[in-house]
Amino acid sequence: MNTRVFTVGSLIPGRMIVKQKPEVQNEPPKIKTEKIIVEQNSNNIEIKPVKGKLLDVALNQGKQINFKCRKGTCGQCTVKVIKGPGLSAPNWLEKKKLKNEITNGYRLACQAEII
């Protein structure tokens, strides 16, 4: 849409300055999303990455992950991350509960965050 702005100089015959507003793009940038794949009880679970706790995102998508306390103390929600782009670093609760298993790819789904 053209918006005409008149100034004293633009009123001189033969001169007209037209300012245009920049076009606004309404489409958000497209981000390539890779699925997060975790394993629990020999079942592979594919999760579409959305910001939030891994357990909450999986449950919202109808994926079955066993859990109990949601606080990081029971270990019921332990999963092995097969493919997991965009997960937060393990927090102190995960390190305390899982110890060396973190190096083998294990995480607590109630504590791991998708970022």
N, CA and C atoms as a LAMMPS dump frame, in Angstrom:
ITEM: TIMESTEP
0
ITEM: NUMBER OF ATOMS
345
ITEM: BOX BOUNDS ff ff ff
-5.0000000000000000e+02 5.0000000000000000e+02
-5.0000000000000000e+02 5.0000000000000000e+02
-5.0000000000000000e+02 5.0000000000000000e+02
ITEM: ATOMS id mol type element x y z
1 1 1 N 0.85 -1.163 0
2 1 2 C 0 0 0
3 1 3 C 0.898 1.228 0
4 2 1 N 0.602 2.176 -0.84
5 2 2 C 1.367 3.428 -0.909
6 2 3 C 0.785 4.441 0.055
7 3 1 N 1.656 5.074 0.802
8 3 2 C 1.244 6.137 1.708
9 3 3 C 1.934 7.405 1.248
10 4 1 N 1.166 8.409 0.96
11 4 2 C 1.741 9.664 0.482
12 4 3 C 1.956 10.604 1.648
13 5 1 N 3.149 11.139 1.702
14 5 2 C 3.503 12.088 2.736
15 5 3 C 3.834 13.402 2.037
16 6 1 N 3.12 14.458 2.391
17 6 2 C 3.348 15.764 1.77
18 6 3 C 4.133 16.658 2.71
19 7 1 N 5.154 17.273 2.15
20 7 2 C 5.922 18.268 2.888
21 7 3 C 5.909 19.551 2.073
22 8 1 N 6.474 20.61 2.633
23 8 2 C 6.502 21.888 1.919
24 8 3 C 7.194 21.709 0.576
25 9 1 N 8.301 20.979 0.543
26 9 2 C 9.034 20.762 -0.698
27 9 3 C 8.257 19.919 -1.692
28 10 1 N 7.407 19.028 -1.202
29 10 2 C 6.67 18.158 -2.115
30 10 3 C 5.497 18.871 -2.763
31 11 1 N 5.136 20.035 -2.273
32 11 2 C 4.024 20.777 -2.852
33 11 3 C 4.449 21.618 -4.052
34 12 1 N 5.765 21.633 -4.312
35 12 2 C 6.258 22.349 -5.485
36 12 3 C 5.797 21.568 -6.71
37 13 1 N 5.23 22.232 -7.692
38 13 2 C 4.743 21.522 -8.877
39 13 3 C 5.849 20.697 -9.531
40 14 1 N 5.515 19.455 -9.894
41 14 2 C 6.457 18.571 -10.566
42 14 3 C 7.263 17.702 -9.618
43 15 1 N 7.17 17.924 -8.302
44 15 2 C 7.893 17.105 -7.324
45 15 3 C 6.907 16.413 -6.411
46 16 1 N 7.09 15.137 -6.238
47 16 2 C 6.239 14.405 -5.301
48 16 3 C 7.063 13.248 -4.73
49 17 1 N 7.143 13.162 -3.432
50 17 2 C 7.905 12.111 -2.772
51 17 3 C 6.901 11.125 -2.189
52 18 1 N 7.087 9.879 -2.489
53 18 2 C 6.199 8.836 -1.977
54 18 3 C 7.03 7.895 -1.113
55 19 1 N 6.628 7.746 0.131
56 19 2 C 7.297 6.812 1.033
57 19 3 C 6.446 5.565 1.135
58 20 1 N 7.114 4.414 1.086
59 20 2 C 6.401 3.151 1.196
60 20 3 C 6.803 2.458 2.486
61 21 1 N 5.816 1.822 3.096
62 21 2 C 6.102 1.038 4.291
63 21 3 C 6.693 -0.299 3.855
64 22 1 N 7.638 -0.825 4.623
65 22 2 C 8.204 -2.128 4.266
66 22 3 C 7.141 -3.219 4.407
67 23 1 N 7.25 -4.226 3.55
68 23 2 C 6.295 -5.329 3.602
69 23 3 C 6.573 -6.185 4.819
70 24 1 N 5.523 -6.642 5.464
71 24 2 C 5.641 -7.474 6.652
72 24 3 C 5.345 -8.909 6.254
73 25 1 N 6.247 -9.799 6.613
74 25 2 C 6.037 -11.213 6.324
75 25 3 C 5.436 -11.866 7.562
76 26 1 N 4.316 -12.531 7.37
77 26 2 C 3.624 -13.155 8.494
78 26 3 C 4.06 -14.587 8.751
79 27 1 N 4.816 -15.197 7.849
80 27 2 C 5.221 -16.578 8.021
81 27 3 C 6.443 -16.657 8.929
82 28 1 N 6.397 -17.513 9.953
83 28 2 C 7.582 -17.695 10.793
84 28 3 C 8.645 -18.464 10.012
85 29 1 N 9.907 -18.301 10.379
86 29 2 C 10.947 -19.027 9.675
87 29 3 C 10.767 -20.532 9.864
88 30 1 N 11.004 -21.277 8.804
89 30 2 C 10.847 -22.723 8.867
90 30 3 C 12.075 -23.331 9.534
91 31 1 N 11.825 -24.16 10.526
92 31 2 C 12.9 -24.809 11.276
93 31 3 C 12.823 -26.303 11
94 32 1 N 13.952 -26.869 10.649
95 32 2 C 13.992 -28.305 10.411
96 32 3 C 13.954 -28.995 11.772
97 33 1 N 12.934 -29.816 11.99
98 33 2 C 12.803 -30.493 13.273
99 33 3 C 13.054 -31.979 13.097
100 34 1 N 13.929 -32.486 13.909
101 34 2 C 14.199 -33.914 13.93
102 34 3 C 13.489 -34.501 15.129
103 35 1 N 13.003 -35.702 14.972
104 35 2 C 12.304 -36.351 16.074
105 35 3 C 13.298 -36.801 17.135
106 36 1 N 12.829 -36.8 18.356
107 36 2 C 13.6 -37.329 19.471
108 36 3 C 13.153 -38.77 19.639
109 37 1 N 14.101 -39.675 19.711
110 37 2 C 13.776 -41.09 19.884
111 37 3 C 14.384 -41.555 21.194
112 38 1 N 13.522 -42.091 22.064
113 38 2 C 13.967 -42.632 23.341
114 38 3 C 13.496 -44.081 23.455
115 39 1 N 14.161 -44.818 24.317
116 39 2 C 13.811 -46.226 24.53
117 39 3 C 13.502 -46.439 26.003
118 40 1 N 12.401 -47.126 26.26
119 40 2 C 12.049 -47.502 27.631
120 40 3 C 11.414 -48.89 27.576
121 41 1 N 11.91 -49.828 28.358
122 41 2 C 11.406 -51.209 28.393
123 41 3 C 11.394 -51.835 26.997
124 42 1 N 12.454 -51.655 26.242
125 42 2 C 12.622 -52.191 24.884
126 42 3 C 11.642 -51.618 23.866
127 43 1 N 10.966 -50.535 24.185
128 43 2 C 10.058 -49.859 23.255
129 43 3 C 10.678 -48.551 22.803
130 44 1 N 10.769 -48.35 21.479
131 44 2 C 11.232 -47.071 20.953
132 44 3 C 10.051 -46.112 20.883
133 45 1 N 10.26 -44.903 21.36
134 45 2 C 9.215 -43.884 21.401
135 45 3 C 9.711 -42.669 20.631
136 46 1 N 8.962 -42.264 19.594
137 46 2 C 9.311 -41.082 18.8
138 46 3 C 8.535 -39.885 19.319
139 47 1 N 9.241 -38.807 19.608
140 47 2 C 8.628 -37.609 20.166
141 47 3 C 8.946 -36.429 19.263
142 48 1 N 7.914 -35.685 18.898
143 48 2 C 8.099 -34.476 18.1
144 48 3 C 8.583 -33.377 19.046
145 49 1 N 9.725 -32.737 18.747
146 49 2 C 10.27 -31.755 19.686
147 49 3 C 9.42 -30.495 19.835
148 50 1 N 9.037 -30.222 21.076
149 50 2 C 8.317 -29.016 21.474
150 50 3 C 8.937 -28.599 22.807
151 51 1 N 9.076 -27.305 23.047
152 51 2 C 9.685 -26.86 24.306
153 51 3 C 8.923 -27.397 25.506
154 52 1 N 9.67 -27.864 26.501
155 52 2 C 9.074 -28.369 27.733
156 52 3 C 9.808 -29.598 28.223
157 53 1 N 9.314 -30.157 29.322
158 53 2 C 9.887 -31.384 29.876
159 53 3 C 9.609 -32.538 28.918
160 54 1 N 10.574 -33.418 28.745
161 54 2 C 10.45 -34.546 27.829
162 54 3 C 9.232 -35.401 28.167
163 55 1 N 9.012 -35.666 29.444
164 55 2 C 7.867 -36.481 29.868
165 55 3 C 6.551 -35.813 29.517
166 56 1 N 6.411 -34.536 29.824
167 56 2 C 5.165 -33.817 29.545
168 56 3 C 4.872 -33.756 28.051
169 57 1 N 5.902 -33.493 27.246
170 57 2 C 5.723 -33.414 25.794
171 57 3 C 5.277 -34.77 25.256
172 58 1 N 5.913 -35.836 25.718
173 58 2 C 5.562 -37.181 25.25
174 58 3 C 4.118 -37.531 25.623
175 59 1 N 3.727 -37.256 26.858
176 59 2 C 2.361 -37.567 27.292
177 59 3 C 1.334 -36.741 26.527
178 60 1 N 1.648 -35.47 26.246
179 60 2 C 0.743 -34.622 25.462
180 60 3 C 0.571 -35.126 24.035
181 61 1 N 1.565 -35.851 23.535
182 61 2 C 1.49 -36.41 22.187
183 61 3 C 0.942 -37.834 22.19
184 62 1 N 0.478 -38.298 23.341
185 62 2 C -0.119 -39.628 23.442
186 62 3 C 0.891 -40.76 23.504
187 63 1 N 2.133 -40.456 23.812
188 63 2 C 3.18 -41.476 23.896
189 63 3 C 3.225 -42.022 25.32
190 64 1 N 3.402 -43.322 25.438
191 64 2 C 3.418 -43.968 26.741
192 64 3 C 4.837 -44.029 27.302
193 65 1 N 5.077 -43.288 28.351
194 65 2 C 6.325 -43.371 29.108
195 65 3 C 5.92 -43.637 30.554
196 66 1 N 6.5 -44.687 31.135
197 66 2 C 6.196 -45.003 32.537
198 66 3 C 6.79 -43.921 33.438
199 67 1 N 6.019 -43.514 34.433
200 67 2 C 6.481 -42.51 35.387
201 67 3 C 5.713 -42.687 36.697
202 68 1 N 6.207 -42.017 37.736
203 68 2 C 5.523 -42.086 39.022
204 68 3 C 5.518 -40.733 39.72
205 69 1 N 6.685 -40.249 40.147
206 69 2 C 6.722 -39.082 41.032
207 69 3 C 6.797 -37.733 40.305
208 70 1 N 7.355 -37.699 39.104
209 70 2 C 7.569 -36.464 38.335
210 70 3 C 8.529 -35.482 39.019
211 71 1 N 9.259 -35.927 40.023
212 71 2 C 10.182 -35.046 40.75
213 71 3 C 11.646 -35.422 40.553
214 72 1 N 11.903 -36.549 39.916
215 72 2 C 13.285 -36.98 39.704
216 72 3 C 13.845 -37.823 40.821
217 73 1 N 12.985 -38.354 41.682
218 73 2 C 13.489 -39.136 42.807
219 73 3 C 13.282 -40.645 42.652
220 74 1 N 12.23 -41.078 41.953
221 74 2 C 11.932 -42.512 41.889
222 74 3 C 12.676 -43.226 40.761
223 75 1 N 12.952 -42.551 39.661
224 75 2 C 13.656 -43.166 38.543
225 75 3 C 12.773 -43.974 37.605
226 76 1 N 11.48 -43.984 37.842
227 76 2 C 10.542 -44.755 37.025
228 76 3 C 10.531 -44.28 35.561
229 77 1 N 10.784 -43.009 35.33
230 77 2 C 10.705 -42.434 33.977
231 77 3 C 12.042 -42.466 33.239
232 78 1 N 12.996 -43.278 33.701
233 78 2 C 14.304 -43.355 33.056
234 78 3 C 14.159 -43.869 31.625
235 79 1 N 14.746 -43.146 30.699
236 79 2 C 14.725 -43.537 29.29
237 79 3 C 16.151 -43.465 28.754
238 80 1 N 16.405 -44.246 27.699
239 80 2 C 17.687 -44.15 27.007
240 80 3 C 17.45 -43.33 25.759
241 81 1 N 18.214 -42.264 25.593
242 81 2 C 18.057 -41.388 24.435
243 81 3 C 18.825 -42.003 23.269
244 82 1 N 18.081 -42.411 22.245
245 82 2 C 18.686 -42.971 21.044
246 82 3 C 19.091 -41.835 20.114
247 83 1 N 18.167 -40.9 19.924
248 83 2 C 18.412 -39.717 19.089
249 83 3 C 17.711 -38.567 19.783
250 84 1 N 18.458 -37.555 20.178
251 84 2 C 17.845 -36.493 20.945
252 84 3 C 18.444 -35.131 20.73
253 85 1 N 18.206 -34.535 19.549
254 85 2 C 18.715 -33.183 19.358
255 85 3 C 17.935 -32.182 20.197
256 86 1 N 18.632 -31.26 20.8
257 86 2 C 17.96 -30.177 21.518
258 86 3 C 17.535 -30.491 22.933
259 87 1 N 18.204 -31.434 23.597
260 87 2 C 17.893 -31.702 25.005
261 87 3 C 18.86 -30.927 25.898
262 88 1 N 18.358 -30.506 27.044
263 88 2 C 19.193 -29.786 28.003
264 88 3 C 20.26 -30.716 28.574
265 89 1 N 21.262 -30.123 29.185
266 89 2 C 22.279 -30.906 29.879
267 89 3 C 21.654 -31.521 31.129
268 90 1 N 22.129 -32.685 31.554
269 90 2 C 21.571 -33.309 32.758
270 90 3 C 21.718 -32.402 33.985
271 91 1 N 20.655 -32.309 34.786
272 91 2 C 20.713 -31.497 35.998
273 91 3 C 21.212 -32.341 37.175
274 92 1 N 21.318 -31.744 38.341
275 92 2 C 21.906 -32.436 39.495
276 92 3 C 21.052 -33.604 39.962
277 93 1 N 19.725 -33.542 39.79
278 93 2 C 18.871 -34.673 40.18
279 93 3 C 19.15 -35.891 39.305
280 94 1 N 19.324 -35.645 38.01
281 94 2 C 19.642 -36.752 37.103
282 94 3 C 21.014 -37.335 37.432
283 95 1 N 21.976 -36.469 37.689
284 95 2 C 23.322 -36.943 38.011
285 95 3 C 23.323 -37.763 39.301
286 96 1 N 22.538 -37.328 40.284
287 96 2 C 22.461 -38.035 41.564
288 96 3 C 21.791 -39.4 41.396
289 97 1 N 20.714 -39.459 40.633
290 97 2 C 19.941 -40.696 40.489
291 97 3 C 20.597 -41.675 39.513
292 98 1 N 21.066 -41.181 38.366
293 98 2 C 21.556 -42.071 37.311
294 98 3 C 23.06 -42.324 37.353
295 99 1 N 23.791 -41.48 38.025
296 99 2 C 25.252 -41.569 38.169
297 99 3 C 25.935 -41.773 36.818
298 100 1 N 26.641 -42.897 36.625
299 100 2 C 27.406 -43.126 35.398
300 100 3 C 26.54 -43.496 34.198
301 101 1 N 25.285 -43.827 34.411
302 101 2 C 24.397 -44.202 33.305
303 101 3 C 24.136 -43.019 32.364
304 102 1 N 24.349 -41.804 32.846
305 102 2 C 24.171 -40.622 31.992
306 102 3 C 25.121 -40.697 30.801
307 103 1 N 26.333 -41.196 31.022
308 103 2 C 27.297 -41.3 29.919
309 103 3 C 26.862 -42.332 28.88
310 104 1 N 25.965 -43.249 29.249
311 104 2 C 25.446 -44.247 28.311
312 104 3 C 24.166 -43.776 27.623
313 105 1 N 23.762 -42.515 27.874
314 105 2 C 22.6 -41.953 27.192
315 105 3 C 21.304 -42.011 27.972
316 106 1 N 21.349 -42.39 29.223
317 106 2 C 20.119 -42.472 30.024
318 106 3 C 19.779 -41.111 30.617
319 107 1 N 18.491 -40.804 30.666
320 107 2 C 17.986 -39.542 31.223
321 107 3 C 16.705 -39.807 31.982
322 108 1 N 16.366 -38.901 32.89
323 108 2 C 15.059 -38.911 33.536
324 108 3 C 14.127 -38.04 32.692
325 109 1 N 13.073 -38.655 32.151
326 109 2 C 12.177 -37.912 31.259
327 109 3 C 11.493 -36.755 31.97
328 110 1 N 11.306 -36.865 33.287
329 110 2 C 10.641 -35.782 34.018
330 110 3 C 11.565 -34.6 34.255
331 111 1 N 12.871 -34.77 34.042
332 111 2 C 13.833 -33.694 34.283
333 111 3 C 14.46 -33.155 32.998
334 112 1 N 14.595 -33.998 31.98
335 112 2 C 15.211 -33.579 30.715
336 112 3 C 14.279 -32.586 30.009
337 113 1 N 14.842 -31.466 29.587
338 113 2 C 14.055 -30.442 28.906
339 113 3 C 14.391 -30.389 27.435
340 114 1 N 13.358 -30.219 26.613
341 114 2 C 13.558 -29.986 25.189
342 114 3 C 13.693 -28.475 25.011
343 115 1 N 14.807 -28.051 24.442
344 115 2 C 15.051 -26.612 24.285
345 115 3 C 15.06 -26.207 22.828
